[in-house]
Amino acid sequence: MKRVLAALVVLGLAACGEEAAKPVAVQPSPPPAEAAQPAPPLEPKMAEAPRPDPNKELARRVKRALEGESKVQAAAIDVTAADGVVTLWGTAATDAESKRAAGVAAKVEGVKSVANKLAIVKGS
């Protein structure tokens, strides 16, 4: 029994060695396709700066003008603009302050008219 087992082991090892020794056929690579034309280099484009919204820019200028006026509580006033028409939103302590804010806004370049929507809050 030992001889049969030893013979099988020898034959098994010999069989493994034969397969490992067989040369592997190498498939030739297919001929290269027609050479692809390289893409032309991309020209670097300058990033265009976004154009500021003219309405927002006008509202910013009016807000800055209100902040520069000492007799106006600009923190309580919001400003919107549309095609040169500026609207003041928020509160003012007195009617005089409300009128002063509208007058300051009207003097800003680009303002065509002012819609004064400021509410008068007594005791502010």
C-alpha positions, 0 to 999 in steps of 0.5 A, a space after each residue: 500500500 505504501 508503494 502504491 501511495 508513493 507511486 501516486 505521489 510521484 506521478 502527481 508531482 511529475 504531472 504538475 511539473 509537466 504542465 508548468 514546463 509547457 510553454 504558453 503560446 503568446 498571442 500577437 497583439 493586434 496591429 495598432 489602429 490608425 494613429 489618433 490625431 492628438 487634440 489641439 491644445 486648449 487655449 487658456 481662457 481668462 475667467 470673466 469677472 461676473 458683472 455686478 447687478 446694477 440694481 444691487 450696486 445702486 442699492 449698495 451706494 444708497 445704503 453707504 450714503 445713508 450710513 454716512 448721514 449722522 442724522 439717519 439711523 441707517 441700520 434700521 433701513 433696508 434699500 432695494 433698487 429696480 431700474 433707478 427706482 430706490 425703495 427705502 424699507 424699515 423704520 425711522 424715529 421721526 418723520 424728519 428722519 424719514 424725509 432726510 433719508 429719502 433726500 439722501 437717497 435721491 442725491 445718489 448718482 443713478 437714482 431716478 426716484 425714491 419710494 419711501 416705505 419707512 415706518 415712523 416708530 415713536 420712542 426709537 
